[in-house]
Amino acid sequence: MKKLLTLWFLIIGILGFSQFPISKIYTDFNGYWISGTAASPNPVKPNNSHLLLGFTWKGNTYSTGVNDASLVSQGISFQTQEYTSFPVASSVGNAGSNTFIGVGSNYGGAGNVMPIPVENNLLKYLTDGTSGLDLGTGIFNFPQSSKISYDITSINPTSIGDGIPDLIITQIGDISNVLDNYYFVDATNNIVGSQYAVDFGSVPDLGNADWKFYNANVSSPTYNASVSSSPTRKLRLLAFDWSELGLNISNISQVKRLVQVFSGQSDMAFTAYNKSSIILKMSVSGTVYNDNNAGVPNGIGYSGASVVLKDSSGTTVASTSTDSNGIYVFPNVSAGIYTVQLSIPTGFVVVGNSDGNTANTLSVSVAGTPVINKNFGINQPPIATNDNVVTTFNTSVSVNISTNDIDPNSGSVVPRTINLVAPSNAGNVIYDNGNIKGFTVVGEGTWFVDNSGTFTFTPATGFSGIATTVKYTIKDVAGLTSNLANISIRVEDFCYKPSATIGIRLNTNHGISSLGRAGSDNADSWPMVRKGAWTALESKTKGFVVNRILTTSNVNAIPNPIDGMLVYDEEADCLKIYTTNDNGGTFSWKCFTKQTCPN
């Protein structure tokens, strides 16, 4: 259940006081729903959010102010009142492994739905819905010994003993043999009135509701299939008058705060008060998210962010830091106009806030209800990493330049947002959605990147060496732009190309290797694996030296030259091969003079 602030001074007859359970409730589940009793429960079990419209206590029915017209339309007679949930004055502490966020089994969709319909902000489920009176969401097994207190401005003396409930307390799960404690204190923390404890296990239930449960001690909350497999829980509510808590005309002026201490098994949807009975200072709360998708703030809570509250003159009236779930709370804020200001963590950018912009400030108006969900989304820009691309003479090359770019928040980069920075001498520039996707540099080649991040460089015919270094940026899902990264390209002045073959490819039957893998008995089957050559040579540590012949006439004088024979002609200053240009009609010595891959 939603453990709401420290306000639940319950009355269990532990100190000789009576407890008066609520005997009937009216909610807006499926439009309109009335509870039954333990002996005769309503067979319809609420399984989603539903707001408390009214209740019966000590034989009298009271509205909550949520939707009095609905009660009138159903012919219900009631006394008009207005209730609201207590503002949560502080974080509820770290959730344990047995603490769950509970929501109706059809909340966000039946069962284990995606996306996950809940978040780590436990405070949200104690104050959600109109006036914070949602009975279909809550915190189950509220962290043990959690203590919450509220500053109280004043208690209306006419509300003491008037027979109209001043407080409503909820228990939405199974509980027994444990006690929640409630008490008022004065300025020096002395108890005013009496300390009360309540065991909800002794309170008659009003019927059943069906729930599903999410582990609250992880980010983001995870669906607990085991606990959710037994979805039904009982609904119990208590109400009481100030007089039942030991308050009277003579001591109410001493009251400064209300304190609630939880048992560890408490299951709460809300704790509510009658707005005519008490004047409270309100809380201002929200969450700072590490938000990977921008827009409406969401994601994983960011811990340790500094947040300040400033009044209308710009004076700081309170400061705090976000807890482990990214939640901040300013308790006990007087009525007025304020600004919440986030100190943006180093390296982050605001990508959204609950006012619908990307400012690090939010406007706040504090009146008679808690101010909640004043949220910020922050994110770190992606990091683009330099890319080194190598190709060979007259050969295009493709590589995905987005694969080594990262988003430091476990987010994702968006390849289609890559924007090339064209050099000043570029022409034929190609644009797509405002981003440069390609261009040509005369004498060097063309650059192009597609929407998948695949970059292709096609060198100009005859170009070799280092191409112009080109920069680019990329964005993440949140729309943040990376640093500039370089695309460096080297075009080697040699090339490798498989030999041209027609028909059956012939093995290369002769080879010299220093790698110890030659022969048909070797798994590499070298050099036969190389096709269409007279001979193959390989080494990682040895150089290949051909015969050097002093003059061209001496080369031509070689007796019995063989097709494919190689020598170095020192006079001609070239490597020569004995071969044919006319399919074997004539043979002669030819110089290798072009750095290219022969066709």
Backbone torsions as a table, in degrees:
resi	resn	phi	psi	omega
1	MET	NA	166.9	-174.6
2	LYS	-82.4	111.9	-178.8
3	LYS	-85.5	112.1	-175.7
4	LEU	-98.9	166.2	-174.6
5	LEU	-25.5	-175.5	-173.8
6	THR	-75.1	29.5	-175.9
7	LEU	-116.1	95.7	172.7
8	TRP	-160.0	63.5	-174.7
9	PHE	-73.3	106.1	-176.0
10	LEU	-98.2	166.3	-176.4
11	ILE	-123.6	89.6	172.8
12	ILE	-99.6	151.6	-173.3
13	GLY	-71.6	33.9	-176.7
14	ILE	-70.4	-36.1	-178.0
15	LEU	-107.0	26.5	176.4
16	GLY	87.1	11.7	179.1
17	PHE	-104.6	149.7	179.8
18	SER	-85.0	152.4	172.7
19	GLN	-113.8	139.7	-174.5
20	PHE	-120.6	99.8	-179.4
21	PRO	-71.6	154.5	170.0
22	ILE	-74.0	131.6	-172.7
23	SER	-96.7	-14.2	178.9
24	LYS	-158.2	144.0	174.9
25	ILE	-129.2	154.4	176.7
26	TYR	-123.2	127.2	179.7
27	THR	-130.9	175.0	-179.8
28	ASP	-100.7	23.5	177.2
29	PHE	-62.0	128.1	-176.5
30	ASN	52.5	32.4	179.2
31	GLY	99.8	-48.3	-178.2
32	TYR	-163.0	132.8	-177.5
33	TRP	-146.9	136.7	177.3
34	ILE	-118.4	135.0	178.2
35	SER	-73.8	166.7	173.1
36	GLY	-111.7	-139.1	176.4
37	THR	-131.0	173.0	177.9
38	ALA	-60.1	-37.2	-178.8
39	ALA	-78.2	-30.5	-177.2
40	SER	-138.5	72.9	-176.6
41	PRO	-73.3	154.0	171.1
42	ASN	-64.2	124.5	-177.8
43	PRO	-65.7	-19.2	177.5
44	VAL	-81.6	121.5	-178.6
45	LYS	-104.7	115.0	178.1
46	PRO	-54.2	136.6	-178.3
47	ASN	-135.0	27.7	179.3
48	ASN	-157.5	-176.5	175.3
49	SER	-59.3	138.1	172.3
50	HIS	-154.0	136.4	-172.4
51	LEU	-95.4	142.4	176.5
52	LEU	-74.5	114.8	-179.6
53	LEU	-92.7	-34.3	-178.0
54	GLY	-168.6	172.8	-178.4
55	PHE	-158.4	158.7	177.0
56	THR	-112.3	130.7	-176.8
57	TRP	-143.2	127.0	-178.5
58	LYS	53.5	36.0	176.0
59	GLY	85.4	-4.9	179.9
60	ASN	-111.9	144.2	179.7
61	THR	-105.3	135.1	-177.9
62	TYR	-126.2	142.2	171.5
63	SER	-86.0	162.9	176.7
64	THR	-103.1	-9.0	-177.5
65	GLY	89.0	-2.0	-179.6
66	VAL	-70.5	-46.0	-180.0
67	ASN	-159.8	75.7	-179.1
68	ASP	-62.9	-30.1	-178.7
69	ALA	-61.9	-33.3	179.2
70	SER	-65.2	-41.7	178.0
71	LEU	-64.4	-41.4	178.7
72	VAL	-61.0	-42.5	-177.9
73	SER	-65.4	-23.1	179.2
74	GLN	-93.8	4.1	177.6
75	GLY	75.6	23.7	-179.7
76	ILE	-87.7	128.2	173.9
77	SER	-87.9	135.8	-175.3
78	PHE	-156.5	162.0	170.3
79	GLN	-94.1	129.6	-176.5
80	THR	-75.3	123.6	175.0
81	GLN	-137.5	173.3	177.5
82	GLU	-136.7	118.8	-179.7
83	TYR	-118.3	151.7	175.6
84	THR	-146.6	154.6	-179.7
85	SER	-71.1	147.7	176.0
86	PHE	-63.2	141.0	174.3
87	PRO	-66.9	138.3	177.9
88	VAL	-79.5	116.5	-171.0
89	ALA	-87.9	-8.8	-180.0
90	SER	-160.8	169.1	175.6
91	SER	-63.2	149.9	-177.3
92	VAL	-84.0	5.1	179.1
93	GLY	87.8	175.6	-178.4
94	ASN	-75.0	128.0	178.7
95	ALA	-72.2	142.8	176.8
96	GLY	-92.3	-179.8	-177.7
97	SER	-67.3	-15.4	-179.2
98	ASN	-106.8	11.4	177.5
99	THR	-97.4	130.9	-175.3
100	PHE	-128.0	145.8	164.4
101	ILE	-86.8	120.0	179.7
102	GLY	-107.4	134.0	175.2
103	VAL	-137.3	159.2	178.0
104	GLY	-52.2	145.0	-173.5
105	SER	-61.2	-15.7	177.5
106	ASN	-108.1	12.4	-178.3
107	TYR	-68.0	119.1	-177.1
108	GLY	74.3	2.9	-174.8
109	GLY	123.3	157.5	-175.8
110	ALA	-70.5	134.4	172.5
111	GLY	70.4	-148.1	-174.7
112	ASN	-82.5	84.5	-174.7
113	VAL	-94.7	158.5	173.9
114	MET	-123.4	140.6	-1.8
115	PRO	-70.1	161.9	179.3
116	ILE	-58.6	126.9	-172.2
117	PRO	-85.4	4.1	-179.2
118	VAL	-125.2	168.8	-180.0
119	GLU	-137.9	173.1	-174.6
120	ASN	-74.1	-8.1	-178.2
121	ASN	-73.1	90.0	-176.8
122	LEU	-63.0	-33.1	-178.4
123	LEU	-59.1	-31.8	-177.8
124	LYS	-56.9	-38.3	-172.5
125	TYR	-84.5	4.1	173.8
126	LEU	-103.7	-8.2	-175.2
127	THR	-138.6	14.1	-174.8
128	ASP	-85.5	166.7	-176.6
129	GLY	83.2	168.8	178.3
130	THR	-57.3	126.2	-177.5
131	SER	58.8	15.0	178.9
132	GLY	73.6	18.7	-171.4
133	LEU	-104.4	40.2	177.6
134	ASP	-83.0	118.2	178.1
135	LEU	-88.4	-2.0	-176.0
136	GLY	-102.4	9.0	174.0
137	THR	-138.9	151.6	179.8
138	GLY	-178.9	-179.6	176.4
139	ILE	-112.4	126.6	180.0
140	PHE	-104.5	136.5	-176.3
141	ASN	58.8	58.4	178.2
142	PHE	-51.8	138.3	-175.2
143	PRO	-48.9	130.4	-175.3
144	GLN	-63.1	141.6	176.8
145	SER	67.2	7.4	173.6
146	SER	-61.0	135.2	-178.0
147	LYS	-125.4	128.7	179.7
148	ILE	-126.6	140.1	178.4
149	SER	-132.5	154.1	-180.0
150	TYR	-130.6	135.9	170.7
151	ASP	-72.8	135.5	179.5
152	ILE	-115.1	126.9	178.4
153	THR	-75.3	-49.7	178.3
154	SER	-166.6	157.6	174.1
155	ILE	-111.7	134.4	-179.9
156	ASN	-70.6	114.4	-176.3
157	PRO	-63.0	-26.8	-179.1
158	THR	-73.7	-12.6	179.6
159	SER	-83.1	-11.5	-178.1
160	ILE	-78.1	119.6	177.0
161	GLY	73.2	17.3	-179.3
162	ASP	-85.4	-0.1	177.6
163	GLY	80.6	-0.6	178.3
164	ILE	-101.8	130.1	-175.9
165	PRO	-58.4	134.9	176.7
166	ASP	-98.7	-27.9	-179.0
167	LEU	-133.5	145.8	172.7
168	ILE	-125.4	132.4	179.3
169	ILE	-122.4	140.2	-176.9
170	THR	-113.9	147.3	170.6
171	GLN	-138.2	111.7	-170.8
172	ILE	-110.2	11.2	179.5
173	GLY	-138.2	-178.1	-179.4
174	ASP	-80.9	136.3	-175.3
175	ILE	-156.3	149.6	174.8
176	SER	-167.4	152.0	171.5
177	ASN	60.4	23.4	173.8
178	VAL	-134.8	157.0	-173.1
179	LEU	-126.0	136.2	165.3
180	ASP	-97.3	144.2	-176.9
181	ASN	-118.1	144.5	-176.6
182	TYR	-140.2	140.9	176.4
183	TYR	-165.4	156.3	172.5
184	PHE	-96.7	150.2	175.0
185	VAL	-131.5	159.4	176.0
186	ASP	-93.6	-166.3	-174.9
187	ALA	-64.9	-22.5	179.9
188	THR	-109.2	20.2	175.2
189	ASN	69.7	21.0	170.9
190	ASN	-81.2	140.6	-179.1
191	ILE	-68.2	132.4	175.0
192	VAL	-106.4	130.5	-174.7
193	GLY	79.7	-133.7	-177.2
194	SER	-129.2	150.7	173.2
195	GLN	-85.7	137.0	-176.4
196	TYR	-123.3	149.9	175.1
197	ALA	-130.8	149.6	-179.4
198	VAL	-137.6	137.1	171.7
199	ASP	-110.2	104.2	-177.1
200	PHE	-66.4	-15.7	178.5
201	GLY	-63.0	-20.1	179.9
202	SER	-94.0	0.3	-178.5
203	VAL	-90.8	128.7	178.5
204	PRO	-59.5	140.3	-179.7
205	ASP	-86.9	160.9	-177.2
206	LEU	-106.0	0.9	-176.5
207	GLY	137.4	-166.0	-173.2
208	ASN	-125.0	155.3	172.6
209	ALA	-136.6	153.7	179.3
210	ASP	-105.7	135.8	-171.5
211	TRP	-129.2	164.7	162.2
212	LYS	-131.0	157.6	-166.9
213	PHE	-130.3	141.9	179.3
214	TYR	-123.7	133.8	176.9
215	ASN	-62.0	126.7	-174.6
216	ALA	-94.9	-4.5	-174.2
217	ASN	-98.0	14.5	178.6
218	VAL	-131.7	160.7	176.7
219	SER	-118.4	122.5	-11.7
220	SER	-77.5	164.0	179.7
221	PRO	-54.3	144.9	-179.7
222	THR	-116.2	144.0	-179.5
223	TYR	-66.3	131.7	178.1
224	ASN	-104.5	98.1	-175.4
225	ALA	-66.4	-34.4	-177.3
226	SER	-65.2	-51.0	-179.8
227	VAL	-67.6	-36.6	-178.4
228	SER	-70.9	-16.1	-179.7
229	SER	-69.6	-17.2	173.5
230	SER	-117.9	81.4	-164.6
231	PRO	-80.1	-20.8	-168.3
232	THR	-80.0	131.1	176.3
233	ARG	-135.0	154.9	-178.4
234	LYS	-88.5	149.6	176.9
235	LEU	-103.8	130.7	176.3
236	ARG	-137.7	140.2	176.9
237	LEU	-137.3	144.2	174.6
238	LEU	-123.0	152.0	173.3
239	ALA	-139.8	155.3	177.7
240	PHE	-159.3	162.6	177.9
241	ASP	-95.1	153.9	179.1
242	TRP	-53.6	-36.1	-175.6
243	SER	-62.1	-27.4	179.5
244	GLU	-74.9	-7.5	177.5
245	LEU	-105.7	12.6	176.8
246	GLY	82.7	12.0	178.0
247	LEU	-89.5	144.9	177.8
248	ASN	-149.4	178.9	-176.2
249	ILE	-60.0	-32.6	-174.4
250	SER	-79.9	-21.8	-176.0
251	ASN	-114.3	-7.3	-175.8
252	ILE	-67.2	-24.6	179.2
253	SER	-69.2	-17.7	179.4
254	GLN	-82.4	-17.8	-173.6
255	VAL	-68.8	125.9	177.8
256	LYS	-120.0	-30.4	-177.6
257	ARG	-147.0	156.5	173.8
258	LEU	-113.8	134.5	-174.9
259	VAL	-124.2	137.5	176.2
260	GLN	-130.2	131.6	178.2
261	VAL	-120.4	128.4	-172.0
262	PHE	-97.1	154.8	-173.3
263	SER	-87.2	-21.7	-173.5
264	GLY	102.4	-14.5	176.0
265	GLN	-116.4	0.6	-177.1
266	SER	-65.1	137.5	-179.9
267	ASP	-124.1	108.3	-169.0
268	MET	-124.3	140.2	169.9
269	ALA	-96.1	-42.0	177.1
270	PHE	-171.1	164.8	163.8
271	THR	-121.9	127.9	-172.6
272	ALA	-122.4	156.0	178.3
273	TYR	-129.7	155.0	175.8
274	ASN	-78.6	120.9	-172.8
275	LYS	-65.7	-18.5	177.6
276	SER	-85.9	-7.1	-173.5
277	SER	-97.1	-20.1	-170.3
278	ILE	-152.4	147.5	172.6
279	ILE	-112.5	121.7	-177.5
280	LEU	-117.6	150.5	162.1
281	LYS	-78.4	146.7	-174.6
282	MET	-99.5	164.6	175.1
283	SER	-102.9	152.7	172.1
284	VAL	-120.4	123.4	-175.1
285	SER	-142.6	162.6	178.0
286	GLY	-175.1	-170.5	-177.7
287	THR	-136.8	140.7	170.9
288	VAL	-102.4	119.0	-176.6
289	TYR	-105.5	143.5	164.1
290	ASN	-82.9	97.9	-163.0
291	ASP	-106.3	111.3	-176.3
292	ASN	-86.0	-7.7	-175.6
293	ASN	-124.4	2.7	174.9
294	ALA	61.9	-171.2	-177.7
295	GLY	74.4	-134.0	178.6
296	VAL	-63.4	124.4	-175.0
297	PRO	-59.5	130.4	174.0
298	ASN	-160.9	-179.5	179.8
299	GLY	119.5	-147.3	-179.7
300	ILE	-99.2	134.4	-179.1
301	GLY	-60.7	141.6	-179.5
302	TYR	-100.0	118.9	-177.0
303	SER	-85.7	141.4	171.3
304	GLY	86.0	9.9	177.2
305	ALA	-75.5	138.9	-179.8
306	SER	-87.8	131.3	-178.8
307	VAL	-133.2	137.6	177.6
308	VAL	-124.5	154.3	175.8
309	LEU	-113.7	124.2	-178.8
310	LYS	-116.5	143.3	177.9
311	ASP	-81.3	-174.7	-174.1
312	SER	-66.1	-18.5	177.9
313	SER	-90.7	-2.5	-179.2
314	GLY	90.2	5.1	179.3
315	THR	-81.8	133.4	177.8
316	THR	-71.6	123.2	-179.7
317	VAL	-107.1	-15.7	178.4
318	ALA	-162.3	152.7	176.0
319	SER	-142.4	151.6	-179.5
320	THR	-159.8	177.5	175.1
321	SER	-128.6	152.0	179.4
322	THR	-70.6	146.5	-179.9
323	ASP	-82.8	-168.5	-175.3
324	SER	-64.2	-18.8	177.4
325	ASN	-101.2	8.8	178.9
326	GLY	82.9	8.3	-174.4
327	ILE	-89.7	138.8	170.5
328	TYR	-123.0	149.0	178.6
329	VAL	-140.9	129.8	168.1
330	PHE	-106.4	105.3	-178.3
331	PRO	-82.4	160.0	166.6
332	ASN	55.6	54.3	-179.6
333	VAL	-97.9	128.6	178.6
334	SER	-71.1	160.9	179.2
335	ALA	-60.5	143.3	179.2
336	GLY	155.3	-175.5	179.1
337	ILE	-103.9	131.3	-175.1
338	TYR	-137.3	169.2	172.4
339	THR	-129.8	129.5	171.4
340	VAL	-93.7	126.8	-178.1
341	GLN	-123.0	126.5	178.0
342	LEU	-95.8	131.2	169.2
343	SER	-83.0	111.2	-173.5
344	ILE	-68.3	122.4	179.1
345	PRO	-59.0	147.8	-178.9
346	THR	-55.4	131.6	178.0
347	GLY	87.2	-3.9	-178.5
348	PHE	-106.0	164.1	177.5
349	VAL	-135.3	141.3	173.9
350	VAL	-73.6	123.7	-178.5
351	VAL	-110.8	1.1	177.6
352	GLY	173.1	155.4	172.2
353	ASN	-148.1	174.1	-174.4
354	SER	-73.7	-7.4	171.9
355	ASP	-88.4	-2.1	176.4
356	GLY	85.0	19.7	176.0
357	ASN	-134.6	-169.1	-176.9
358	THR	-115.7	27.4	176.3
359	ALA	-79.0	159.2	176.6
360	ASN	-94.3	17.4	177.2
361	THR	-129.2	150.5	176.9
362	LEU	-133.1	137.4	177.0
363	SER	-82.1	143.5	-175.9
364	VAL	-137.7	132.9	172.6
365	SER	-119.1	114.5	-177.5
366	VAL	-99.1	124.8	178.1
367	ALA	-133.4	-116.4	-173.1
368	GLY	-100.0	5.4	179.5
369	THR	-134.9	155.4	178.2
370	PRO	-60.7	145.6	174.7
371	VAL	-98.3	117.3	-175.1
372	ILE	-124.6	168.4	173.6
373	ASN	58.0	38.0	170.8
374	LYS	-87.9	85.3	-165.8
375	ASN	-106.5	152.7	173.6
376	PHE	-125.1	144.5	169.2
377	GLY	-113.5	125.9	177.9
378	ILE	-123.3	158.0	-177.0
379	ASN	-159.2	151.6	174.4
380	GLN	-94.6	140.1	177.4
381	PRO	-63.3	155.5	176.7
382	PRO	-69.7	164.1	179.6
383	ILE	-115.1	116.1	175.8
384	ALA	-90.2	137.5	-175.6
385	THR	-112.6	140.7	-179.2
386	ASN	-57.8	146.4	178.5
387	ASP	-121.5	134.9	176.5
388	ASN	-113.8	121.3	-174.8
389	VAL	-118.4	133.0	179.8
390	VAL	-125.9	133.7	173.4
391	THR	-137.7	176.8	-179.7
392	THR	-113.2	168.0	-175.2
393	PHE	-45.0	124.4	175.9
394	ASN	60.6	27.1	-176.3
395	THR	-127.0	125.0	176.8
396	SER	-73.7	159.2	-178.5
397	VAL	-141.2	142.9	179.0
398	SER	-128.1	140.6	177.6
399	VAL	-153.9	144.0	177.7
400	ASN	-84.7	110.2	-174.4
401	ILE	-83.8	-2.4	179.7
402	SER	-91.6	-13.7	-172.6
403	THR	-69.0	-24.1	178.2
404	ASN	-100.9	9.3	174.6
405	ASP	-93.0	143.5	-173.1
406	ILE	-132.7	156.7	168.7
407	ASP	-110.0	119.1	-171.4
408	PRO	-69.6	-2.5	-177.1
409	ASN	-107.2	27.2	-175.5
410	SER	61.0	24.4	175.4
411	GLY	-93.4	-158.0	-176.3
412	SER	-135.7	143.0	170.4
413	VAL	-84.0	158.8	-177.2
414	VAL	-116.1	102.3	-174.7
415	PRO	-55.7	-33.0	-176.8
416	ARG	-67.8	-11.8	-179.4
417	THR	-90.9	3.5	179.0
418	ILE	-59.2	131.9	-179.3
419	ASN	-125.8	111.7	177.6
420	LEU	-76.5	147.4	174.7
421	VAL	-102.2	106.1	-176.0
422	ALA	-73.2	134.1	175.6
423	PRO	-67.0	164.4	-174.4
424	SER	-63.0	-26.3	-178.0
425	ASN	-95.6	15.3	-179.1
426	ALA	-80.3	148.5	174.7
427	GLY	-131.4	175.1	179.1
428	ASN	52.3	45.6	-176.5
429	VAL	-70.6	133.5	-179.2
430	ILE	-108.4	128.4	179.3
431	TYR	-113.3	149.1	173.7
432	ASP	-147.9	115.1	-178.0
433	ASN	52.8	39.3	176.9
434	GLY	85.4	-6.8	179.4
435	ASN	-99.5	143.1	174.6
436	ILE	-80.8	123.8	-177.0
437	LYS	-109.7	-18.2	-178.9
438	GLY	-169.1	164.2	177.6
439	PHE	-171.3	173.3	179.0
440	THR	-126.4	138.1	169.6
441	VAL	-113.8	117.0	-176.7
442	VAL	-58.2	133.2	178.3
443	GLY	86.0	-11.1	179.2
444	GLU	-115.1	-51.2	-179.9
445	GLY	149.6	-164.7	-179.5
446	THR	-120.0	143.0	176.4
447	TRP	-112.2	138.9	176.8
448	PHE	-155.9	138.3	174.9
449	VAL	-128.9	133.3	-179.8
450	ASP	-94.5	-178.0	-174.6
451	ASN	-74.8	-7.4	174.3
452	SER	-91.0	-4.7	-178.0
453	GLY	93.8	1.6	179.8
454	THR	-77.1	119.7	-178.8
455	PHE	-102.1	134.4	179.6
456	THR	-125.9	129.1	172.6
457	PHE	-114.5	127.4	177.0
458	THR	-115.5	108.5	-176.7
459	PRO	-68.9	147.7	173.5
460	ALA	-65.1	149.8	-179.5
461	THR	-56.6	125.6	177.4
462	GLY	87.3	-5.7	-178.2
463	PHE	-80.5	136.9	171.2
464	SER	-145.4	160.9	-179.6
465	GLY	111.6	-155.1	-176.6
466	ILE	-95.7	120.8	177.4
467	ALA	-78.8	165.3	177.1
468	THR	-58.0	129.9	176.8
469	THR	-70.9	128.1	-177.6
470	VAL	-114.6	139.7	179.1
471	LYS	-101.9	159.0	176.1
472	TYR	-151.4	161.8	171.3
473	THR	-126.5	162.9	176.2
474	ILE	-141.6	152.3	179.4
475	LYS	-109.9	159.0	172.8
476	ASP	-99.7	-177.3	-176.8
477	VAL	-62.5	-29.6	179.2
478	ALA	-75.7	-5.5	178.2
479	GLY	87.4	9.3	179.0
480	LEU	-83.2	145.0	-176.1
481	THR	-97.7	138.4	-178.4
482	SER	-75.7	177.6	167.1
483	ASN	-67.2	168.4	173.6
484	LEU	-80.0	129.2	175.3
485	ALA	-116.0	155.9	-177.1
486	ASN	-98.3	143.2	166.6
487	ILE	-111.6	107.3	-179.2
488	SER	-102.6	132.2	-174.6
489	ILE	-126.0	131.1	174.1
490	ARG	-121.7	127.0	177.6
491	VAL	-106.6	112.0	-178.7
492	GLU	-71.6	147.0	-179.2
493	ASP	-90.8	32.7	171.5
494	PHE	-144.6	170.1	-180.0
495	CYS	-147.9	162.3	174.4
496	TYR	-120.6	136.5	-178.9
497	LYS	-151.1	132.0	177.1
498	PRO	-59.6	145.3	-179.9
499	SER	-64.3	144.0	178.4
500	ALA	-73.9	133.8	179.8
501	THR	-135.4	149.6	173.6
502	ILE	-126.9	127.7	-179.9
503	GLY	80.2	-139.3	-176.1
504	ILE	-76.8	128.5	177.6
505	ARG	-79.5	130.8	-178.4
506	LEU	-91.9	144.6	175.8
507	ASN	-66.6	154.4	168.4
508	THR	-91.1	112.3	-169.7
509	ASN	-94.3	-6.1	-179.7
510	HIS	-127.8	137.0	178.0
511	GLY	-161.4	158.2	175.2
512	ILE	-126.1	124.6	-176.7
513	SER	-133.5	142.5	172.1
514	SER	-102.7	10.1	-175.9
515	LEU	-99.4	3.9	174.2
516	GLY	65.6	36.9	-178.5
517	ARG	-132.3	16.1	-177.2
518	ALA	-78.2	149.5	173.3
519	GLY	115.5	152.2	-178.6
520	SER	-71.5	-17.8	179.0
521	ASP	-85.3	2.3	179.3
522	ASN	-98.6	143.6	-177.0
523	ALA	-60.8	-26.9	-179.5
524	ASP	-76.9	-16.6	-179.6
525	SER	49.9	48.8	-178.3
526	TRP	-99.7	139.1	8.5
527	PRO	-94.6	9.8	-175.3
528	MET	-61.8	-26.2	-179.9
529	VAL	-65.8	-24.0	174.9
530	ARG	-84.5	126.9	-170.2
531	LYS	-103.8	144.4	166.7
532	GLY	77.9	20.1	-179.9
533	ALA	-118.8	157.9	173.4
534	TRP	-74.0	-40.6	-177.9
535	THR	-150.1	157.5	177.1
536	ALA	-131.6	139.7	-179.9
537	LEU	-125.3	140.0	175.9
538	GLU	-152.0	145.4	175.7
539	SER	-169.8	147.0	174.5
540	LYS	-102.2	-13.8	-175.7
541	THR	-129.4	-5.1	-176.2
542	LYS	-117.8	144.7	175.2
543	GLY	-93.5	155.9	178.3
544	PHE	-102.2	122.2	-177.9
545	VAL	-116.0	122.7	176.9
546	VAL	-96.0	162.7	178.3
547	ASN	-62.6	133.2	177.3
548	ARG	-103.2	127.6	-178.7
549	ILE	-117.9	133.4	-167.9
550	LEU	-63.4	-44.1	-173.8
551	THR	-129.3	159.3	178.6
552	THR	-64.4	-37.0	-179.7
553	SER	-63.9	-35.5	177.7
554	ASN	-67.4	-35.7	176.7
555	VAL	-62.4	-47.3	-178.1
556	ASN	-66.1	-18.7	-177.2
557	ALA	-89.2	0.4	-180.0
558	ILE	-60.5	125.5	-179.9
559	PRO	-76.3	142.7	175.3
560	ASN	53.0	53.7	175.6
561	PRO	-64.5	147.2	-176.5
562	ILE	-115.1	141.4	178.0
563	ASP	-53.8	124.4	-179.4
564	GLY	99.2	-5.8	-179.7
565	MET	-66.6	140.0	-179.1
566	LEU	-118.6	138.4	170.7
567	VAL	-145.0	162.5	173.9
568	TYR	-106.4	119.6	-179.6
569	ASP	-90.9	106.3	-177.0
570	GLU	-67.1	-35.7	-179.6
571	GLU	-67.8	-43.3	179.3
572	ALA	-81.4	-13.0	179.3
573	ASP	55.9	51.2	178.5
574	CYS	-155.6	158.5	171.8
575	LEU	-83.2	128.0	-177.2
576	LYS	-114.6	148.7	175.3
577	ILE	-126.6	139.6	177.0
578	TYR	-88.6	112.5	-173.3
579	THR	-155.8	-174.7	-177.5
580	THR	-125.0	148.9	173.8
581	ASN	-109.2	-1.1	-174.8
582	ASP	-131.0	43.1	176.0
583	ASN	55.4	41.1	174.2
584	GLY	91.0	3.5	178.5
585	GLY	-67.2	-49.2	177.8
586	THR	-136.3	151.2	178.6
587	PHE	-124.4	147.6	175.6
588	SER	-162.0	172.6	178.2
589	TRP	-85.2	128.7	-178.0
590	LYS	-122.5	138.9	176.2
591	CYS	-81.0	140.7	164.1
592	PHE	-80.1	112.2	-175.4
593	THR	-122.4	-11.4	-177.6
594	LYS	-114.2	133.1	175.6
595	GLN	-86.1	88.9	-175.1
596	THR	-159.2	172.0	173.0
597	CYS	-98.8	110.6	-178.0
598	PRO	-60.1	141.4	175.2
599	ASN	-82.5	NA	NA
